[in-house]
Amino acid sequence: MNNSKTLGYFSILATVLIWGISFISTKASLDYFNPISLAFWRFFLAVIALYIIKKIKYPKVFMDKEDRKIFFLGGTSGVFLYFMFENYGLKYLNASTASILIAVIPVLTMISETIINREKLSAKKIISVGLSVIGVILIVGFDPQRNIADMLIGSALILLASISWVIYTFLSKPLYKKYTTITIAYYQTLIGFLFFSLLMPFNQTDILNLPLDIYIHVIYLGVLSSAAAYLLFIYSLETLEATVCNIFINLIPVVTVGAGMFFLDEKITLIQGLGAGIIIFSILLLTYKRKQPPIREF
């Protein structure tokens, strides 16, 4: 194995760990922030980090006037709506459950592609969708330790987050033919941040009197999860096959479940564990030898 491939595997593994643990940081931070203020400070840091990266790597690449509408819609759906729904969903669900439900995004994307392109559903796609639905039902419907109303509300919000990302995927496809990934990430993150800024007067959080670990969590989300891990993921795509990267990405819920049990004392039932396994298997089946659309930032 050459050095570039070794670094590629290191990069994708680091990406999975950072994005998997990001659910833990979000959940822990929501004890002190409301969902909007957490997103504001997260993307305040992310915009700064991405601006520095863009300034160093692509100082002369800017958003063209004719593409502003696509950037605007992408930033609205993929950053503002996605993270608003995810953060509110995590108020009702534990980090492990939310990460597993988010993992159905490739299945939702496939269904959307089939409808939009009027493609015929293959047996593999039908089986993947069926398994994912079964997995979600097992996860949402079998947690005796949580209020069923909270589970339903939280699951609905996470589903809305997933749909927002699918919309973002289709909206942003034309941009990837013209711009670098960092350029797209910077401008769309900036647009999402501006939306959260508009809501901040109604969602203030006293950030001067927080425990040290909460500051670390927010910095982790803004700098590592929304900027550094994205660079690592891009590097892994450049050095490894897309199929390999997607198999690793599908392990994010596994990391979140393990970290949730260790850091937050979260527990999942045996039936929920079975549901998680079914969802992960359905995604592996779906993504096998299939190029995926842009992976979301966590």
PyMOL commands that set and color helices and strands:
alter all, ss='L'
color gray80, all
select helices_A, chain A and resi 3-29+35-57+65-92+95-102+105-117+123-141+148-177+181-202+212-239+242-249+252-263+270-287
alter helices_A, ss='H'
color red, helices_A
deselect
rebuild
show_as cartoon
